[in-house]
C-alpha cells in the first residue's frame, strides 16, 4: 500500500512522543514492503524540503504564525493547505493517517485527504479534538463534559467559539478515529466525538536494550553509584507532576538513604523552576537534572534507575515512560488520571496513586526502594505485560486490520 502519515512534527527535525510513535510505526510498515510518505511542518524556511530519511519519503512544509491565532489557524491554515493539496494529489495514497495536526497542518487537511485517498484515519493522542489544553480533574474526576467556560478559561483571549464545531465537521471525512487509551476514548465520547476505537501505542522490547558498559558510564556521569534512583522524565511541566514529585521527594529523603531523583527533560524555564523549588526544599543535592536525553541515553537512564514515576495531575492519555519502564524491567509509580492505570497494574507491575496525595505517593516510592525484591518482581511482571499488550508488533497488526477493513 501507499501509506501517508500527516503530523505537525517529525524526526529528525523534532522529537515528540507522538512523532516518535509515528516514526516507529512507519519504519515497521516500511519493513513489510509498504511505501511510506510523511507530510509534516517546519518553522524555519531553510528546512522546508522534500527528502528521503531512512527509507521514508518526507515532505516538510513551512508554517509559522503568532501563537495567539492558534485556535483559528489550526482549523484552516492557509500556509499549509495549498501545499498539502498539491503533495497528496501527486501521491494519491491508499491510506492517509493523521496524528497531531492541531497546530500547523490544520484539520481542513482531513477534507483534502478524503478526496485523494481511499481511506482516512486520525489518531488522537490528547484531548485537543474537544478542548484547548490539558484536561484537569474536577472534584477528583477527569471524565466530564467540558463546558464553554472551561474552554474559555484554558484558551483565554485565543478562544475561538467556532473551533470545536468546525473540527467536528471535518471529522466527518475520517473513516475511523483512534484513541491511544480507553480513558481518552471515554472523554472524547462524553464530549461528542464518536466513531472512536482504542489502539495502544507499542514498543519494540527487543530493541530496548543497552550495553552494561554504557549504563556504567551513565551512572558515573550523573553520580548515581550507590544511590537509590527514581526516574522522572519527558516534557517537564506542572501538569506532568514536576512540583508534586519534588514534594514527595522531600518525604523520601527522610526515609531512604542516598535517594536521587533523576530528572530527564529539557532544561527550560520549568526545569529552572524545579531547581529553585528543590533548593528551597533543601533537597537539591538529591536531584539530578540531565537535560534532554537522546534515545540511547534515555535507555541508560531507565536501566540505571530503581523506580520510575509518572505523576501527571491531568488526564495523561498514554505516557510512553510507562511502557519504556516495563521494557527496562522497572516498576512504576503512576498516576490514577488518564491511561496509566491501563498500563500499570496496581500491586502487580507497580502502584497507581493519586499524585495529589503526596504522602501516599511517597510511601509507594519508599516501599519499592526498601524492598528491592518486590521492585524486581514488579519489573519482571511489567516486562511481560508490555511484551504481551503493548508491543509494536501488536500496534502494527491492529492498525493494519483497520486499514484493510476500509480499502
LUMPA-33045 format. One record per residue (C-alpha): y, x, z; residue number from 1; residue in one letter. Coordinates in pm, whole numbers, plus 50000, padded with zeros to 5 digits. Layout:
N
py, px, pz, pos, code
Y, X, Z, NUM, a .
...
This chain:
407
py, px, pz, pos, code
50000, 50000, 50000, 1, x .
50365, 50087, 49970, 2, x .
50494, 50055, 50326, 3, x .
50864, 50072, 50412, 4, x .
50987, 50127, 50767, 5, x .
51351, 50043, 50841, 6, x .
51529, 50156, 51157, 7, x .
51865, 50289, 51270, 8, x .
51747, 50639, 51363, 9, x .
51457, 50864, 51272, 10, x .
51330, 51219, 51333, 11, x .
51412, 51497, 51294, 12, x .
51781, 51397, 51296, 13, x .
51749, 51181, 51607, 14, x .
51468, 51114, 51853, 15, x .
51441, 50789, 52049, 16, x .
51138, 50610, 52192, 17, x .
51139, 50362, 51903, 18, x .
51181, 50628, 51633, 19, x .
50901, 50837, 51785, 20, x .
50673, 50533, 51785, 21, x .
50754, 50459, 51420, 22, x .
50710, 50824, 51321, 23, x .
50362, 50836, 51479, 24, x .
50264, 50508, 51316, 25, x .
50394, 50622, 50977, 26, x .
50202, 50950, 50995, 27, x .
49876, 50772, 51074, 28, x .
49922, 50529, 50785, 29, x .
50007, 50822, 50556, 30, x .
49678, 50991, 50651, 31, x .
49497, 50673, 50547, 32, x .
49638, 50704, 50195, 33, x .
49930, 50462, 50211, 34, x .
50264, 50555, 50054, 35, x .
50528, 50559, 50327, 36, x .
50903, 50516, 50286, 37, x .
51173, 50524, 50554, 38, x .
51524, 50379, 50533, 39, x .
51739, 50491, 50823, 40, x .
52102, 50573, 50906, 41, x .
52307, 50879, 50992, 42, x .
52653, 50909, 51141, 43, x .
52752, 51224, 50952, 44, x .
52833, 51205, 50580, 45, x .
52680, 51552, 50532, 46, x .
52341, 51418, 50648, 47, x .
52328, 51128, 50402, 48, x .
52032, 51218, 50182, 49, x .
51702, 51145, 50016, 50, x .
51429, 51379, 50135, 51, x .
51058, 51421, 50196, 52, x .
50976, 51509, 50556, 53, x .
50612, 51577, 50637, 54, x .
50497, 51351, 50358, 55, x .
50737, 51067, 50440, 56, x .
50994, 50966, 50177, 57, x .
51315, 50921, 50375, 58, x .
51645, 50764, 50267, 59, x .
51930, 50829, 50510, 60, x .
52234, 50600, 50471, 61, x .
52570, 50690, 50624, 62, x .
52730, 50442, 50862, 63, x .
52984, 50488, 51136, 64, x .
53230, 50247, 51294, 65, x .
53422, 50173, 51612, 66, x .
53173, 50056, 51874, 67, x .
53399, 49763, 51967, 68, x .
53288, 49593, 51644, 69, x .
52917, 49650, 51704, 70, x .
52816, 49288, 51762, 71, x .
52991, 49179, 51445, 72, x .
52879, 49468, 51227, 73, x .
52516, 49454, 51340, 74, x .
52460, 49117, 51171, 75, x .
52611, 49235, 50842, 76, x .
52713, 49596, 50784, 77, x .
52896, 49644, 50452, 78, x .
52847, 50021, 50485, 79, x .
52469, 49989, 50453, 80, x .
52359, 49661, 50292, 81, x .
52452, 49751, 49933, 82, x .
52283, 50091, 49950, 83, x .
51985, 49932, 50123, 84, x .
51952, 49677, 49843, 85, x .
51960, 49948, 49576, 86, x .
51691, 50157, 49750, 87, x .
51449, 49873, 49829, 88, x .
51488, 49732, 49478, 89, x .
51372, 50069, 49349, 90, x .
51081, 50098, 49594, 91, x .
50954, 49737, 49572, 92, x .
50734, 49780, 49883, 93, x .
50430, 49571, 49966, 94, x .
50536, 49575, 50331, 95, x .
50882, 49606, 50485, 96, x .
50858, 49666, 50859, 97, x .
51181, 49668, 51060, 98, x .
51234, 49814, 51408, 99, x .
51573, 49895, 51565, 100, x .
51835, 49765, 51320, 101, x .
52088, 49622, 51564, 102, x .
52346, 49897, 51528, 103, x .
52371, 50029, 51173, 104, x .
52132, 49878, 50916, 105, x .
52205, 49521, 51039, 106, x .
52000, 49201, 51037, 107, x .
52116, 49097, 50690, 108, x .
51875, 49356, 50551, 109, x .
51590, 49122, 50651, 110, x .
51707, 48877, 50387, 111, x .
51728, 49150, 50125, 112, x .
51381, 49278, 50215, 113, x .
51228, 48933, 50172, 114, x .
51338, 48930, 49808, 115, x .
51185, 49266, 49718, 116, x .
50877, 49282, 49948, 117, x .
50550, 49093, 49963, 118, x .
50576, 49062, 50342, 119, x .
50839, 49137, 50607, 120, x .
50778, 49225, 50973, 121, x .
51004, 49305, 51266, 122, x .
50906, 49484, 51587, 123, x .
51128, 49405, 51884, 124, x .
51149, 49697, 52129, 125, x .
51410, 49534, 52354, 126, x .
51594, 49208, 52419, 127, x .
51870, 49264, 52162, 128, x .
51750, 48972, 51949, 129, x .
51873, 48741, 52227, 130, x .
52110, 48949, 52443, 131, x .
52381, 49215, 52430, 132, x .
52223, 49478, 52651, 133, x .
51959, 49529, 52918, 134, x .
51828, 49219, 53091, 135, x .
51881, 49249, 53467, 136, x .
51687, 49031, 53714, 137, x .
51835, 48718, 53865, 138, x .
51706, 48644, 54214, 139, x .
51427, 48891, 54151, 140, x .
51327, 48726, 53823, 141, x .
51365, 48862, 53468, 142, x .
51215, 48561, 53290, 143, x .
51503, 48323, 53238, 144, x .
51717, 48165, 52970, 145, x .
52016, 48393, 52909, 146, x .
52336, 48193, 52936, 147, x .
52652, 48230, 52733, 148, x .
52820, 48359, 53048, 149, x .
52551, 48626, 53084, 150, x .
52616, 48738, 52727, 151, x .
52994, 48744, 52773, 152, x .
52961, 48946, 53094, 153, x .
52743, 49202, 52916, 154, x .
52943, 49223, 52591, 155, x .
53295, 49182, 52728, 156, x .
53559, 49188, 52456, 157, x .
53291, 49275, 52199, 158, x .
53131, 48931, 52236, 159, x .
53056, 48754, 51909, 160, x .
52994, 48379, 51961, 161, x .
52816, 48352, 51624, 162, x .
52589, 48656, 51658, 163, x .
52274, 48502, 51804, 164, x .
52279, 48204, 51569, 165, x .
52314, 48438, 51270, 166, x .
52028, 48656, 51395, 167, x .
51802, 48351, 51429, 168, x .
51893, 48255, 51071, 169, x .
51793, 48597, 50934, 170, x .
51470, 48591, 51135, 171, x .
51358, 48308, 50906, 172, x .
51299, 48576, 50643, 173, x .
51048, 48755, 50870, 174, x .
50680, 48670, 50832, 175, x .
50587, 48786, 51184, 176, x .
50777, 48927, 51481, 177, x .
50601, 49175, 51707, 178, x .
50691, 49240, 52071, 179, x .
50583, 49563, 52240, 180, x .
50468, 49378, 52555, 181, x .
50381, 49030, 52672, 182, x .
50678, 49050, 52909, 183, x .
50917, 49095, 52617, 184, x .
50740, 48824, 52417, 185, x .
50787, 48582, 52708, 186, x .
51162, 48650, 52734, 187, x .
51209, 48613, 52358, 188, x .
51027, 48280, 52357, 189, x .
51220, 48149, 52658, 190, x .
51537, 48226, 52462, 191, x .
51435, 48053, 52140, 192, x .
51262, 48325, 51936, 193, x .
50925, 48202, 51810, 194, x .
50656, 48342, 51579, 195, x .
50601, 48639, 51814, 196, x .
50282, 48837, 51874, 197, x .
50231, 49138, 52101, 198, x .
50128, 49477, 51962, 199, x .
50132, 49752, 52222, 200, x .
50264, 50096, 52141, 201, x .
49997, 50364, 52123, 202, x .
49947, 50734, 52177, 203, x .
49700, 50986, 52036, 204, x .
49540, 51107, 52358, 205, x .
49355, 51386, 52179, 206, x .
49687, 51541, 52076, 207, x .
49833, 51505, 52426, 208, x .
49702, 51840, 52540, 209, x .
49875, 52166, 52626, 210, x .
49767, 52525, 52686, 211, x .
49733, 52623, 53053, 212, x .
49947, 52932, 52995, 213, x .
50233, 52713, 52868, 214, x .
50210, 52497, 53181, 215, x .
50234, 52810, 53397, 216, x .
50542, 52926, 53205, 217, x .
50700, 52584, 53254, 218, x .
50631, 52591, 53628, 219, x .
50781, 52937, 53656, 220, x .
51093, 52836, 53462, 221, x .
51166, 52543, 53695, 222, x .
51031, 52697, 54016, 223, x .
50752, 52442, 54061, 224, x .
50481, 52660, 54211, 225, x .
50353, 52536, 54547, 226, x .
50559, 52220, 54511, 227, x .
50470, 51851, 54506, 228, x .
50625, 51739, 54178, 229, x .
50748, 51388, 54097, 230, x .
50841, 51343, 53730, 231, x .
51123, 51110, 53626, 232, x .
51221, 51128, 53259, 233, x .
51364, 50967, 52950, 234, x .
51713, 50842, 52881, 235, x .
51881, 50870, 53220, 236, x .
52073, 50570, 53349, 237, x .
52117, 50346, 53648, 238, x .
51912, 50076, 53475, 239, x .
51626, 50323, 53432, 240, x .
51635, 50380, 53808, 241, x .
51833, 50703, 53838, 242, x .
52001, 50607, 54162, 243, x .
51708, 50429, 54326, 244, x .
51475, 50724, 54276, 245, x .
51727, 50954, 54446, 246, x .
51742, 50717, 54742, 247, x .
51363, 50712, 54757, 248, x .
51359, 51090, 54728, 249, x .
51569, 51113, 55045, 250, x .
51278, 50949, 55230, 251, x .
51012, 51154, 55052, 252, x .
51173, 51484, 55156, 253, x .
51142, 51380, 55521, 254, x .
50769, 51307, 55493, 255, x .
50641, 51568, 55246, 256, x .
50663, 51947, 55250, 257, x .
50820, 52104, 54939, 258, x .
50863, 51793, 54720, 259, x .
51052, 51827, 54392, 260, x .
51197, 51552, 54175, 261, x .
51175, 51682, 53818, 262, x .
51436, 51501, 53608, 263, x .
51370, 51540, 53235, 264, x .
51660, 51392, 53043, 265, x .
51977, 51483, 52859, 266, x .
52242, 51645, 53077, 267, x .
52509, 51386, 53003, 268, x .
52763, 51209, 53224, 269, x .
52490, 51016, 53404, 270, x .
52297, 51333, 53482, 271, x .
52617, 51471, 53632, 272, x .
52642, 51156, 53843, 273, x .
52285, 51206, 53964, 274, x .
52362, 51567, 54052, 275, x .
52664, 51455, 54254, 276, x .
52459, 51190, 54436, 277, x .
52180, 51440, 54509, 278, x .
52434, 51679, 54661, 279, x .
52587, 51402, 54872, 280, x .
52241, 51301, 54996, 281, x .
52156, 51661, 55083, 282, x .
51852, 51672, 54854, 283, x .
51991, 51874, 54562, 284, x .
51756, 52166, 54634, 285, x .
51466, 51925, 54591, 286, x .
51579, 51813, 54245, 287, x .
51536, 51999, 53912, 288, x .
51729, 51889, 53603, 289, x .
51562, 52021, 53289, 290, x .
51789, 51869, 53027, 291, x .
51635, 51705, 52720, 292, x .
51284, 51838, 52654, 293, x .
51121, 51864, 52314, 294, x .
50774, 51715, 52271, 295, x .
50566, 52020, 52372, 296, x .
50787, 52098, 52673, 297, x .
50765, 51734, 52781, 298, x .
50386, 51759, 52775, 299, x .
50414, 52058, 53009, 300, x .
50633, 51851, 53241, 301, x .
50360, 51588, 53273, 302, x .
50082, 51838, 53335, 303, x .
50299, 52026, 53588, 304, x .
50357, 51707, 53788, 305, x .
50160, 51533, 54061, 306, x .
50307, 51184, 54023, 307, x .
50513, 51011, 53754, 308, x .
50774, 50750, 53837, 309, x .
50914, 50473, 53611, 310, x .
51153, 50284, 53843, 311, x .
51354, 50073, 53593, 312, x .
51557, 49799, 53760, 313, x .
51579, 49586, 53442, 314, x .
51323, 49431, 53208, 315, x .
51192, 49756, 53060, 316, x .
50975, 49626, 52774, 317, x .
50746, 49926, 52728, 318, x .
50818, 50257, 52897, 319, x .
50639, 50528, 52696, 320, x .
50622, 50753, 53001, 321, x .
50358, 50520, 53146, 322, x .
50107, 50590, 52869, 323, x .
50208, 50956, 52838, 324, x .
50134, 50995, 53209, 325, x .
49796, 50833, 53153, 326, x .
49724, 51072, 52866, 327, x .
49801, 51359, 53107, 328, x .
49579, 51202, 53378, 329, x .
49869, 51148, 53618, 330, x .
49915, 50845, 53847, 331, x .
50226, 50631, 53802, 332, x .
50451, 50454, 54049, 333, x .
50608, 50195, 53821, 334, x .
50849, 49905, 53822, 335, x .
50749, 49540, 53854, 336, x .
51011, 49446, 53593, 337, x .
50902, 49427, 53228, 338, x .
50596, 49570, 53058, 339, x .
50496, 49836, 53310, 340, x .
50254, 49606, 53503, 341, x .
50068, 49553, 53173, 342, x .
50009, 49928, 53151, 343, x .
49981, 50045, 53511, 344, x .
49713, 49870, 53718, 345, x .
49826, 49840, 54077, 346, x .
49591, 50024, 54310, 347, x .
49378, 50150, 54019, 348, x .
49590, 50373, 53791, 349, x .
49897, 50383, 54013, 350, x .
50121, 50146, 54204, 351, x .
50352, 49866, 54094, 352, x .
50662, 49828, 54312, 353, x .
50996, 49654, 54317, 354, x .
51224, 49955, 54261, 355, x .
51496, 49787, 54464, 356, x .
51264, 49812, 54764, 357, x .
51335, 50179, 54833, 358, x .
51111, 50211, 55140, 359, x .
50804, 50074, 54963, 360, x .
50861, 50286, 54654, 361, x .
50899, 50598, 54867, 362, x .
50586, 50506, 55066, 363, x .
50377, 50478, 54749, 364, x .
50501, 50815, 54624, 365, x .
50427, 50971, 54963, 366, x .
50079, 50816, 54966, 367, x .
49986, 50978, 54635, 368, x .
50133, 51314, 54731, 369, x .
49949, 51314, 55063, 370, x .
49622, 51207, 54903, 371, x .
49557, 51430, 54601, 372, x .
49203, 51299, 54560, 373, x .
49334, 50944, 54526, 374, x .
49600, 51066, 54283, 375, x .
49330, 51236, 54076, 376, x .
49116, 50921, 54079, 377, x .
49413, 50709, 53967, 378, x .
49496, 50963, 53696, 379, x .
49141, 50957, 53558, 380, x .
49144, 50577, 53557, 381, x .
49481, 50582, 53380, 382, x .
49347, 50817, 53115, 383, x .
49053, 50587, 53047, 384, x .
49282, 50283, 53029, 385, x .
49519, 50447, 52782, 386, x .
49231, 50554, 52557, 387, x .
49088, 50202, 52556, 388, x .
49400, 49985, 52542, 389, x .
49698, 50198, 52433, 390, x .
49561, 50431, 52167, 391, x .
49749, 50499, 51846, 392, x .
49431, 50408, 51662, 393, x .
49436, 50060, 51814, 394, x .
49807, 50016, 51737, 395, x .
49745, 50108, 51371, 396, x .
49445, 49876, 51348, 397, x .
49638, 49579, 51493, 398, x .
49937, 49646, 51266, 399, x .
49725, 49670, 50951, 400, x .
49547, 49347, 51043, 401, x .
49879, 49162, 51022, 402, x .
49987, 49345, 50706, 403, x .
49673, 49240, 50519, 404, x .
49696, 48885, 50651, 405, x .
50027, 48832, 50470, 406, x .
49952, 49014, 50144, 407, x .
